[in-house]
Amino acid sequence: MVIMDLDFEKHSKRRKTTHEDGPQTTGMELLPREIARDILSRLPITSLVKFKCVCRAWRAMALDPQVVNLYSSCSTQDTDPCVILHSDFPIRNNLYFVDFAADDEEKDKVKRLQAPFSSRMPEFEVVGSCNGLLCLADSLYNDSLYIYNPFTGGYKELPKSLQYPDQEVVFGFGFNPKTNEYKVIRIVYYRNGHGCYPRSRRSVIYPLSQVQILTLGCPVWRSLGKVSYRLVRRASETLVNGRLHWVSRPCRNKSARRLVSFDLTDEQFREVPKPDCGGLNRCDYHLAVLGGCLSVAVYCNYRRLEIWVMKEYNEKGSWVKEYKIGAYMPKGLKQNLDRPLKIWKNASNRRVVRALCVLKNGEILLEYKNRVLVSYDPKKGKFKDIDLQGTPKWFQTVVHVGSLNWIDTPPPSESRGHGSGSSPHVS
């Protein structure tokens, strides 16, 4: 059971003890199923988790595959997302979440997630978020991968993949709606030979590559051969139109940076036309998904940010400069703090602000220097610092659609039940 707070758990246990002699009857069971499902599909994820903890009957209703599918489809359309905050400061890795769809009292609080496998993988990076599931990779030894639903506690360790003594890995995680399959991709750059190598990764060149892919549910990884692109070492931040996206590094025979996609259906790499902004040949940019569209945020002079949005996927002429965001200094950045090395390594050296998503009210959610969340109103041109109780000092933000979904709960065409796993505590 996912415990939202200890008091709630005590009250729920007291109710079970009081009514254990006979079956419990509530108004929800008396409603027609269609109405009950519609009500549950409109709840914030934190409220749905509490609903699930009340009694067995309500738990069964919340985990009904039709409710899970309806909830997932509604959450991606008309509600604000959750955000997962990944912090590896000061020592151990921790996951936190904020539910922007919750009521005013709840959405101002940051709550910590305690993953049940944290003792086996204390150091990790977030590979991606898809349909309420997180993919986490061991950042210490690069040999473990987990799929994890932070709101049900369900988790699954994935099969081991081929490792090289000296390697660099780029990850991706996504769902193929045509086949109802989740896939994890590892793009491994490596070199053969032995000896002492320089510690600085900037001076290391990996001439060899191998693309490894795992379809969840299969026991082994498959090799797709080598890749002709050298991708920026950053997990794919964008899953659009059934494709994962990265930006390539410049190299001798391909000096210009390219937008590279990987199609989860035919498992082929393809280039996507870039916007005519000129910024992708520099390091100051990042990819995002805004309003369901592939977007590129380009850093300009004086800490300004321009966001280009591809209105029609894979159509070069559909790129539009949708937002121009001026310079801003959040109050939380005025305090000087020692920056943890690992988080800084994973970010662009010139990155000041990162566009995360568009909120339901049309404002853009921004992250400043891994320390502060800010909303920006493009109509009024105004910024608002988001003050949250319990925010870690340093974090990386992952946009996440909270759900009770699991690997074997596909979209409405089929349903095969809900995955199991021990639940974490949410504090």
VOPAGU-2260 file (C-alpha; in pm, 1 decimal, decimal comma):
REM VOPAGU-2260
SITE   aa  ch    i         X         Y         Z
SITE  MET   A    0       0,0       0,0       0,0
SITE  VAL   A    1     132,7     344,3     -84,0
SITE  ILE   A    2     110,3     541,3     239,3
SITE  MET   A    3      53,0     911,8     189,7
SITE  ASP   A    4     104,9     980,8     560,4
SITE  LEU   A    5     120,6     777,6     878,5
SITE  ASP   A    6    -198,6     925,3    1024,0
SITE  PHE   A    7    -396,0     816,1     722,2
SITE  GLU   A    8    -256,3     463,8     751,9
SITE  LYS   A    9    -354,6     444,3    1120,2
SITE  HIS   A   10    -709,8     563,2    1047,7
SITE  SER   A   11    -749,4     315,1     762,5
SITE  LYS   A   12    -627,3      28,3     984,7
SITE  ARG   A   13    -868,7     136,0    1259,2
SITE  ARG   A   14   -1157,2     126,5    1013,9
SITE  LYS   A   15   -1057,4    -222,3     898,8
SITE  THR   A   16   -1045,1    -347,1    1256,9
SITE  THR   A   17   -1380,8    -193,5    1343,8
SITE  HIS   A   18   -1564,0    -338,6    1042,5
SITE  GLU   A   19   -1379,5    -666,8    1000,1
SITE  ASP   A   20   -1687,5    -867,1    1110,5
SITE  GLY   A   21   -1890,8    -776,6     804,7
SITE  PRO   A   22   -1855,2    -643,6     450,2
SITE  GLN   A   23   -1823,3    -268,5     412,0
SITE  THR   A   24   -2074,0     -82,9     198,9
SITE  THR   A   25   -2018,4     270,0      73,0
SITE  GLY   A   26   -2188,9     495,5    -175,2
SITE  MET   A   27   -1924,2     431,9    -440,5
SITE  GLU   A   28   -2021,5      64,7    -476,1
SITE  LEU   A   29   -2384,5     166,3    -536,4
SITE  LEU   A   30   -2300,5     393,8    -829,4
SITE  PRO   A   31   -2316,7     262,8   -1188,2
SITE  ARG   A   32   -1968,7     149,7   -1295,0
SITE  GLU   A   33   -1943,0     406,9   -1573,7
SITE  ILE   A   34   -2011,0     694,3   -1332,8
SITE  ALA   A   35   -1770,2     559,2   -1070,4
SITE  ARG   A   36   -1497,3     521,5   -1332,8
SITE  ASP   A   37   -1555,4     873,9   -1456,6
SITE  ILE   A   38   -1527,8    1011,9   -1102,4
SITE  LEU   A   39   -1204,4     825,4   -1032,7
SITE  SER   A   40   -1052,1     934,6   -1363,7
SITE  ARG   A   41   -1084,1    1300,2   -1256,3
SITE  LEU   A   42    -906,6    1270,5    -921,3
SITE  PRO   A   43    -550,7    1396,6    -870,1
SITE  ILE   A   44    -309,9    1103,5    -842,1
SITE  THR   A   45    -248,5    1170,0    -471,1
SITE  SER   A   46    -624,0    1151,9    -403,7
SITE  LEU   A   47    -653,7     832,1    -607,6
SITE  VAL   A   48    -375,5     670,3    -405,2
SITE  LYS   A   49    -557,4     761,8     -80,8
SITE  PHE   A   50    -883,6     628,0    -226,6
SITE  LYS   A   51    -710,1     297,7    -301,5
SITE  CYS   A   52    -599,0     264,2      61,6
SITE  VAL   A   53    -945,7     291,7     220,9
SITE  CYS   A   54   -1067,9     -67,2     179,9
SITE  ARG   A   55   -1042,6    -371,6     -46,1
SITE  ALA   A   56   -1347,6    -279,0    -250,3
SITE  TRP   A   57   -1212,1      67,3    -327,6
SITE  ARG   A   58    -869,7     -75,5    -403,3
SITE  ALA   A   59   -1025,6    -312,0    -656,1
SITE  MET   A   60   -1212,9     -20,4    -814,3
SITE  ALA   A   61    -897,1     193,3    -840,1
SITE  LEU   A   62    -696,0     -91,4    -994,9
SITE  ASP   A   63    -967,4    -188,5   -1244,9
SITE  PRO   A   64    -778,3    -188,8   -1580,8
SITE  GLN   A   65   -1053,9      20,3   -1739,6
SITE  VAL   A   66   -1015,2     282,3   -1465,6
SITE  VAL   A   67    -636,3     278,1   -1505,8
SITE  ASN   A   68    -664,3     328,5   -1882,0
SITE  LEU   A   69    -931,2     598,9   -1852,4
SITE  TYR   A   70    -728,0     776,5   -1585,2
SITE  SER   A   71    -413,7     769,4   -1798,7
SITE  SER   A   72    -592,5     910,6   -2103,8
SITE  CYS   A   73    -757,4    1189,7   -1901,9
SITE  SER   A   74    -434,3    1278,4   -1719,9
SITE  THR   A   75    -246,8    1344,3   -2042,2
SITE  GLN   A   76    -514,7    1578,1   -2179,2
SITE  ASP   A   77    -677,5    1813,3   -1931,5
SITE  THR   A   78    -479,9    1811,5   -1607,1
SITE  ASP   A   79    -151,4    1943,0   -1477,7
SITE  PRO   A   80     126,4    1686,0   -1444,1
SITE  CYS   A   81     328,4    1572,5   -1148,7
SITE  VAL   A   82     696,2    1648,1   -1147,8
SITE  ILE   A   83     955,4    1410,2   -1010,0
SITE  LEU   A   84    1255,3    1576,0    -846,4
SITE  HIS   A   85    1570,0    1361,9    -855,9
SITE  SER   A   86    1831,3    1472,1    -603,9
SITE  ASP   A   87    2170,1    1314,8    -538,1
SITE  PHE   A   88    2275,1    1576,7    -284,7
SITE  PRO   A   89    2427,7    1555,7     -32,3
SITE  ILE   A   90    2498,4    1179,7     -44,5
SITE  ARG   A   91    2231,7     928,2    -147,0
SITE  ASN   A   92    1994,2     956,6    -437,3
SITE  ASN   A   93    1634,8    1045,4    -350,9
SITE  LEU   A   94    1314,8    1092,6    -547,9
SITE  TYR   A   95    1054,2    1354,7    -457,9
SITE  PHE   A   96     730,1    1454,5    -625,2
SITE  VAL   A   97     494,0    1748,7    -654,6
SITE  ASP   A   98     137,1    1702,2    -779,7
SITE  PHE   A   99      33,4    2023,7    -952,6
SITE  ALA   A  100    -315,3    1882,6   -1010,4
SITE  ALA   A  101    -381,9    1844,7    -637,0
SITE  ASP   A  102    -568,4    2097,6    -424,4
SITE  ASP   A  103    -389,1    2411,3    -309,5
SITE  GLU   A  104    -273,5    2265,7      21,6
SITE  GLU   A  105    -127,1    1948,4    -129,6
SITE  LYS   A  106      37,9    2096,0    -439,4
SITE  ASP   A  107     251,9    2328,3    -228,4
SITE  LYS   A  108     424,7    2033,7     -61,9
SITE  VAL   A  109     715,3    1822,0    -185,6
SITE  LYS   A  110     689,0    1459,4     -76,8
SITE  ARG   A  111     968,5    1207,1     -74,1
SITE  LEU   A  112     938,2     867,8    -241,6
SITE  GLN   A  113    1115,4     568,8     -91,0
SITE  ALA   A  114    1182,2     319,5    -368,9
SITE  PRO   A  115    1182,0     -40,3    -239,2
SITE  PHE   A  116    1498,6    -126,5    -433,4
SITE  SER   A  117    1705,0     173,1    -317,2
SITE  SER   A  118    1938,8     -42,9    -106,2
SITE  ARG   A  119    2030,9    -244,9    -416,3
SITE  MET   A  120    2078,6      62,4    -638,0
SITE  PRO   A  121    2167,3     362,3    -418,9
SITE  GLU   A  122    2307,6     567,1    -708,4
SITE  PHE   A  123    2089,8     608,8   -1017,5
SITE  GLU   A  124    1978,6     836,3   -1297,3
SITE  VAL   A  125    1628,1     878,6   -1435,7
SITE  VAL   A  126    1626,9     745,1   -1792,0
SITE  GLY   A  127    1273,0     858,7   -1867,5
SITE  SER   A  128     905,8     873,6   -1775,7
SITE  CYS   A  129     628,7     717,7   -1981,4
SITE  ASN   A  130     261,7     641,2   -1899,3
SITE  GLY   A  131     318,7     678,0   -1525,2
SITE  LEU   A  132     628,9     457,4   -1522,3
SITE  LEU   A  133     985,5     561,9   -1450,0
SITE  CYS   A  134    1292,9     392,4   -1591,6
SITE  LEU   A  135    1593,0     418,2   -1357,0
SITE  ALA   A  136    1951,1     319,2   -1441,1
SITE  ASP   A  137    2240,3     243,0   -1208,8
SITE  SER   A  138    2477,2     538,5   -1242,7
SITE  LEU   A  139    2754,3     375,0   -1039,6
SITE  TYR   A  140    2810,6      49,5   -1229,1
SITE  ASN   A  141    2579,4      88,9   -1533,2
SITE  ASP   A  142    2455,8    -269,7   -1501,8
SITE  SER   A  143    2110,6    -240,3   -1339,6
SITE  LEU   A  144    1785,0    -102,5   -1477,9
SITE  TYR   A  145    1448,2     -81,4   -1304,4
SITE  ILE   A  146    1096,6       3,3   -1417,1
SITE  TYR   A  147     911,9     166,8   -1129,9
SITE  ASN   A  148     568,5     313,8   -1066,6
SITE  PRO   A  149     618,9     554,6    -775,0
SITE  PHE   A  150     246,5     566,9    -692,0
SITE  THR   A  151     180,4     191,5    -667,9
SITE  GLY   A  152     525,6      76,4    -557,7
SITE  GLY   A  153     532,3    -176,0    -841,5
SITE  TYR   A  154     880,8    -232,7    -979,2
SITE  LYS   A  155    1070,7    -473,4   -1200,6
SITE  GLU   A  156    1442,4    -527,0   -1246,4
SITE  LEU   A  157    1528,7    -568,8   -1614,1
SITE  PRO   A  158    1766,9    -830,5   -1756,5
SITE  LYS   A  159    2136,2    -746,4   -1763,4
SITE  SER   A  160    2284,0    -616,7   -2089,0
SITE  LEU   A  161    2626,1    -649,3   -2248,1
SITE  GLN   A  162    2880,5    -423,1   -2080,3
SITE  TYR   A  163    3221,0    -295,2   -2193,0
SITE  PRO   A  164    3513,4    -206,1   -1966,1
SITE  ASP   A  165    3529,8     149,6   -2098,0
SITE  GLN   A  166    3200,3     282,7   -2228,2
SITE  GLU   A  167    2958,0     574,7   -2243,9
SITE  VAL   A  168    2584,4     506,0   -2255,6
SITE  VAL   A  169    2291,7     710,8   -2388,7
SITE  PHE   A  170    1948,7     584,8   -2278,2
SITE  GLY   A  171    1591,8     607,0   -2398,4
SITE  PHE   A  172    1260,8     468,5   -2268,3
SITE  GLY   A  173     924,2     475,8   -2440,8
SITE  PHE   A  174     599,4     306,0   -2536,7
SITE  ASN   A  175     496,7     185,2   -2881,8
SITE  PRO   A  176     117,3     229,5   -2908,4
SITE  LYS   A  177     100,8      22,9   -3229,0
SITE  THR   A  178     223,1    -292,9   -3053,4
SITE  ASN   A  179     144,0    -204,6   -2689,2
SITE  GLU   A  180     508,9    -258,2   -2597,6
SITE  TYR   A  181     747,7     -68,8   -2375,0
SITE  LYS   A  182    1107,3     -53,1   -2492,6
SITE  VAL   A  183    1438,1      53,8   -2340,3
SITE  ILE   A  184    1725,3     149,0   -2569,7
SITE  ARG   A  185    2094,6     165,2   -2476,1
SITE  ILE   A  186    2325,3     338,0   -2724,1
SITE  VAL   A  187    2670,1     230,5   -2611,6
SITE  TYR   A  188    2986,8     405,0   -2724,9
SITE  TYR   A  189    3300,9     212,6   -2630,5
SITE  ARG   A  190    3657,1     129,0   -2722,9
SITE  ASN   A  191    3859,8    -188,0   -2706,1
SITE  GLY   A  192    4199,9    -232,2   -2545,5
SITE  HIS   A  193    4341,0    -204,0   -2198,9
SITE  GLY   A  194    4548,4      45,1   -2010,0
SITE  CYS   A  195    4513,1     364,5   -1815,9
SITE  TYR   A  196    4274,0     618,5   -1957,2
SITE  PRO   A  197    4241,9     983,6   -1859,4
SITE  ARG   A  198    3980,3    1050,9   -1593,3
SITE  SER   A  199    3838,2    1349,1   -1778,1
SITE  ARG   A  200    3560,7    1224,1   -2006,7
SITE  ARG   A  201    3599,9    1527,6   -2230,2
SITE  SER   A  202    3925,6    1388,5   -2368,6
SITE  VAL   A  203    3796,5    1033,6   -2423,8
SITE  ILE   A  204    3694,1     931,5   -2775,7
SITE  TYR   A  205    3485,8     618,0   -2821,6
SITE  PRO   A  206    3524,5     500,0   -3184,3
SITE  LEU   A  207    3291,7     197,1   -3157,3
SITE  SER   A  208    2920,7     179,8   -3092,3
SITE  GLN   A  209    2641,4     -68,7   -3039,1
SITE  VAL   A  210    2265,4     -16,2   -3012,8
SITE  GLN   A  211    2099,2    -249,2   -2762,6
SITE  ILE   A  212    1722,9    -269,3   -2720,6
SITE  LEU   A  213    1498,5    -451,7   -2479,0
SITE  THR   A  214    1127,6    -505,4   -2524,4
SITE  LEU   A  215     981,1    -529,7   -2175,2
SITE  GLY   A  216     864,8    -884,0   -2114,6
SITE  CYS   A  217    1146,1   -1036,1   -2319,5
SITE  PRO   A  218    1429,8   -1213,0   -2133,2
SITE  VAL   A  219    1722,1   -1080,1   -2340,0
SITE  TRP   A  220    1846,1    -765,4   -2509,3
SITE  ARG   A  221    1878,5    -749,8   -2886,6
SITE  SER   A  222    2161,9    -584,4   -3077,3
SITE  LEU   A  223    2071,3    -350,9   -3364,5
SITE  GLY   A  224    2432,2    -299,9   -3472,1
SITE  LYS   A  225    2616,8      29,5   -3466,2
SITE  VAL   A  226    2486,2     383,8   -3495,6
SITE  SER   A  227    2628,6     646,1   -3730,7
SITE  TYR   A  228    2544,9     939,1   -3499,7
SITE  ARG   A  229    2733,1    1051,9   -3193,1
SITE  LEU   A  230    2458,0    1160,2   -2957,6
SITE  VAL   A  231    2489,4    1401,3   -2668,1
SITE  ARG   A  232    2524,8    1200,2   -2349,6
SITE  ARG   A  233    2183,5    1280,7   -2213,7
SITE  ALA   A  234    1885,0    1051,3   -2174,8
SITE  SER   A  235    1611,9    1121,8   -2429,3
SITE  GLU   A  236    1389,6    1395,5   -2288,5
SITE  THR   A  237    1132,1    1375,6   -2564,7
SITE  LEU   A  238     896,9    1099,5   -2677,0
SITE  VAL   A  239     677,3    1231,7   -2958,6
SITE  ASN   A  240     483,7    1044,3   -3227,0
SITE  GLY   A  241     624,5     709,7   -3114,4
SITE  ARG   A  242     983,1     831,5   -3148,0
SITE  LEU   A  243    1257,0     912,9   -2899,2
SITE  HIS   A  244    1472,0    1217,3   -2977,2
SITE  TRP   A  245    1826,4    1334,4   -2914,2
SITE  VAL   A  246    2064,6    1594,7   -3054,3
SITE  SER   A  247    2387,3    1472,7   -3214,3
SITE  ARG   A  248    2737,1    1590,7   -3136,9
SITE  PRO   A  249    2939,2    1748,0   -3417,8
SITE  CYS   A  250    3211,3    1526,2   -3561,5
SITE  ARG   A  251    3454,1    1534,7   -3854,4
SITE  ASN   A  252    3222,4    1412,5   -4128,6
SITE  LYS   A  253    2907,8    1569,0   -3973,4
SITE  SER   A  254    3001,6    1908,5   -3836,4
SITE  ALA   A  255    2644,4    2035,2   -3787,2
SITE  ARG   A  256    2434,1    1913,7   -3499,3
SITE  ARG   A  257    2128,4    1713,4   -3600,5
SITE  LEU   A  258    1795,3    1622,1   -3446,8
SITE  VAL   A  259    1795,1    1242,0   -3440,5
SITE  SER   A  260    1490,9    1024,0   -3372,0
SITE  PHE   A  261    1451,8     654,4   -3301,1
SITE  ASP   A  262    1124,8     496,6   -3415,6
SITE  LEU   A  263    1000,2     245,3   -3158,8
SITE  THR   A  264     797,3      63,4   -3427,6
SITE  ASP   A  265    1055,0     -19,0   -3695,9
SITE  GLU   A  266    1357,1      49,9   -3469,0
SITE  GLN   A  267    1529,4     281,8   -3716,9
SITE  PHE   A  268    1715,8     607,7   -3663,8
SITE  ARG   A  269    1603,6     905,1   -3871,1
SITE  GLU   A  270    1682,8    1273,3   -3883,4
SITE  VAL   A  271    1411,1    1525,8   -3802,2
SITE  PRO   A  272    1421,4    1868,7   -3971,7
SITE  LYS   A  273    1557,6    2142,2   -3745,4
SITE  PRO   A  274    1410,6    2487,7   -3694,0
SITE  ASP   A  275    1587,1    2776,5   -3865,9
SITE  CYS   A  276    1712,2    2923,1   -3541,4
SITE  GLY   A  277    2083,8    2854,8   -3581,5
SITE  GLY   A  278    2123,1    2766,3   -3215,5
SITE  LEU   A  279    2152,7    2389,8   -3253,4
SITE  ASN   A  280    2512,9    2420,6   -3370,3
SITE  ARG   A  281    2598,9    2548,2   -3023,1
SITE  CYS   A  282    2573,0    2378,0   -2684,3
SITE  ASP   A  283    2313,0    2609,0   -2536,9
SITE  TYR   A  284    1980,7    2436,9   -2615,0
SITE  HIS   A  285    1762,7    2148,9   -2505,2
SITE  LEU   A  286    1466,9    1946,2   -2630,4
SITE  ALA   A  287    1126,2    1937,7   -2463,1
SITE  VAL   A  288     765,2    1835,4   -2521,9
SITE  LEU   A  289     529,1    2133,5   -2495,6
SITE  GLY   A  290     161,0    2081,3   -2560,9
SITE  GLY   A  291     235,2    1736,8   -2704,8
SITE  CYS   A  292     469,1    1882,9   -2969,6
SITE  LEU   A  293     843,3    1843,3   -3020,6
SITE  SER   A  294    1008,4    2165,4   -2904,1
SITE  VAL   A  295    1356,5    2315,4   -2898,5
SITE  ALA   A  296    1459,1    2574,1   -2637,8
SITE  VAL   A  297    1752,8    2784,4   -2757,3
SITE  TYR   A  298    1956,9    3003,2   -2524,5
SITE  CYS   A  299    2024,3    3353,4   -2653,8
SITE  ASN   A  300    2233,7    3644,1   -2533,1
SITE  TYR   A  301    2158,9    3806,9   -2197,0
SITE  ARG   A  302    2005,2    3482,5   -2061,1
SITE  ARG   A  303    1703,7    3499,2   -2288,8
SITE  LEU   A  304    1528,4    3182,7   -2405,7
SITE  GLU   A  305    1353,0    3121,0   -2738,3
SITE  ILE   A  306    1127,5    2817,5   -2772,1
SITE  TRP   A  307    1048,6    2674,9   -3114,9
SITE  VAL   A  308     756,2    2433,2   -3147,5
SITE  MET   A  309     699,3    2184,4   -3431,5
SITE  LYS   A  310     322,0    2206,6   -3488,1
SITE  GLU   A  311     309,1    1922,4   -3743,4
SITE  TYR   A  312     551,3    1644,5   -3664,9
SITE  ASN   A  313     836,3    1595,8   -3914,8
SITE  GLU   A  314     728,0    1897,9   -4121,2
SITE  LYS   A  315    1006,8    2154,9   -4137,6
SITE  GLY   A  316     772,3    2436,6   -4231,8
SITE  SER   A  317     566,5    2383,0   -3916,9
SITE  TRP   A  318     841,9    2506,3   -3681,0
SITE  VAL   A  319     716,9    2822,6   -3508,1
SITE  LYS   A  320     895,7    3046,7   -3260,1
SITE  GLU   A  321     621,4    3014,3   -3000,0
SITE  TYR   A  322     775,6    3177,3   -2691,2
SITE  LYS   A  323    1035,9    3440,1   -2609,1
SITE  ILE   A  324    1131,4    3438,6   -2242,3
SITE  GLY   A  325    1340,1    3721,0   -2102,2
SITE  ALA   A  326    1610,3    3707,3   -1835,9
SITE  TYR   A  327    1497,9    3640,5   -1480,6
SITE  MET   A  328    1669,2    3581,6   -1147,2
SITE  PRO   A  329    1458,5    3377,9    -899,5
SITE  LYS   A  330    1496,6    3464,9    -534,0
SITE  GLY   A  331    1621,1    3115,4    -457,5
SITE  LEU   A  332    1927,7    3162,0    -678,1
SITE  LYS   A  333    2054,6    3462,8    -486,6
SITE  GLN   A  334    2182,1    3235,1    -212,3
SITE  ASN   A  335    2521,5    3084,5    -295,1
SITE  LEU   A  336    2537,3    2709,8    -243,1
SITE  ASP   A  337    2808,0    2456,3    -319,2
SITE  ARG   A  338    2708,1    2274,8    -635,2
SITE  PRO   A  339    2720,4    1893,3    -626,9
SITE  LEU   A  340    2956,8    1768,0    -895,7
SITE  LYS   A  341    2735,3    1494,8   -1036,9
SITE  ILE   A  342    2433,4    1712,0   -1110,1
SITE  TRP   A  343    2654,6    1971,9   -1272,7
SITE  LYS   A  344    2817,5    1706,5   -1491,6
SITE  ASN   A  345    2481,8    1596,1   -1625,3
SITE  ALA   A  346    2374,9    1948,8   -1718,0
SITE  SER   A  347    2496,9    2180,6   -1989,2
SITE  ASN   A  348    2762,5    2416,2   -1857,8
SITE  ARG   A  349    2576,0    2716,6   -1994,9
SITE  ARG   A  350    2227,3    2604,3   -1902,9
SITE  VAL   A  351    2057,0    2851,7   -1673,8
SITE  VAL   A  352    1691,9    2771,5   -1733,8
SITE  ARG   A  353    1513,4    2465,2   -1869,4
SITE  ALA   A  354    1160,2    2458,6   -2010,8
SITE  LEU   A  355     967,1    2163,2   -1867,5
SITE  CYS   A  356     604,7    2172,9   -1981,2
SITE  VAL   A  357     296,7    2388,9   -2040,5
SITE  LEU   A  358      58,4    2395,5   -1744,6
SITE  LYS   A  359    -319,6    2379,2   -1775,0
SITE  ASN   A  360    -349,9    2756,8   -1731,1
SITE  GLY   A  361    -114,3    2818,4   -2026,4
SITE  GLU   A  362     186,7    2908,8   -1815,1
SITE  ILE   A  363     525,1    2748,1   -1880,3
SITE  LEU   A  364     694,9    2557,4   -1601,2
SITE  LEU   A  365    1068,1    2637,5   -1584,6
SITE  GLU   A  366    1359,2    2499,8   -1384,8
SITE  TYR   A  367    1645,6    2735,3   -1294,8
SITE  LYS   A  368    1991,8    2588,5   -1236,7
SITE  ASN   A  369    1862,6    2266,7   -1076,7
SITE  ARG   A  370    1744,8    2467,5    -774,5
SITE  VAL   A  371    1420,7    2658,9    -834,6
SITE  LEU   A  372    1090,4    2601,3   -1015,2
SITE  VAL   A  373     926,9    2904,4   -1177,3
SITE  SER   A  374     609,4    2954,7   -1380,1
SITE  TYR   A  375     604,1    3202,4   -1668,5
SITE  ASP   A  376     290,0    3363,0   -1808,5
SITE  PRO   A  377     358,0    3424,5   -2180,8
SITE  LYS   A  378      56,2    3655,9   -2216,8
SITE  LYS   A  379     156,3    3892,3   -1937,7
SITE  GLY   A  380     530,2    3829,4   -1956,3
SITE  LYS   A  381     542,8    3773,3   -1579,9
SITE  PHE   A  382     739,4    3522,7   -1371,6
SITE  LYS   A  383     631,1    3360,5   -1045,6
SITE  ASP   A  384     858,6    3168,1    -811,4
SITE  ILE   A  385     700,6    2840,9    -699,6
SITE  ASP   A  386     763,5    2809,4    -325,6
SITE  LEU   A  387     729,7    2448,6    -214,5
SITE  GLN   A  388     770,3    2301,8     131,2
SITE  GLY   A  389    1046,7    2041,1     149,4
SITE  THR   A  390    1219,0    2115,0    -182,4
SITE  PRO   A  391    1569,7    1959,9    -194,2
SITE  LYS   A  392    1858,2    2203,0    -238,7
SITE  TRP   A  393    1959,8    2053,8    -574,9
SITE  PHE   A  394    1750,0    1849,6    -814,3
SITE  GLN   A  395    1678,5    1754,6   -1170,8
SITE  THR   A  396    1313,4    1772,9   -1274,9
SITE  VAL   A  397    1130,5    1503,3   -1471,4
SITE  VAL   A  398     780,8    1576,0   -1601,1
SITE  HIS   A  399     567,9    1278,1   -1499,1
SITE  VAL   A  400     204,5    1181,7   -1550,9
SITE  GLY   A  401      99,5    1008,3   -1229,7
SITE  SER   A  402     -92,1     686,0   -1285,1
SITE  LEU   A  403    -165,6     342,5   -1138,2
SITE  ASN   A  404     -53,8     191,9   -1466,9
SITE  TRP   A  405     180,6    -105,6   -1493,3
SITE  ILE   A  406     376,1    -278,3   -1769,6
SITE  ASP   A  407     105,1    -534,8   -1842,8
SITE  THR   A  408    -182,6    -284,5   -1843,2
SITE  PRO   A  409    -196,3    -173,4   -2208,3
SITE  PRO   A  410    -428,9      89,9   -2353,9
SITE  PRO   A  411    -799,6       4,4   -2385,5
SITE  SER   A  412    -772,3    -264,1   -2655,7
SITE  GLU   A  413    -645,7    -526,9   -2409,6
SITE  SER   A  414    -610,2    -568,5   -2034,4
SITE  ARG   A  415    -408,9    -831,4   -1853,2
SITE  GLY   A  416    -416,7    -720,4   -1491,6
SITE  HIS   A  417    -198,3    -508,5   -1271,4
SITE  GLY   A  418     162,1    -567,6   -1178,2
SITE  SER   A  419     271,9    -642,7    -827,4
SITE  GLY   A  420     551,0    -516,1    -612,6
SITE  SER   A  421     619,9    -393,0    -264,9
SITE  SER   A  422     508,3     -38,2    -207,7
SITE  PRO   A  423     730,4     251,5    -107,7
SITE  HIS   A  424     645,4     499,2     163,2
SITE  VAL   A  425     563,6     852,2      63,4
SITE  SER   A  426     667,1    1101,4     326,5
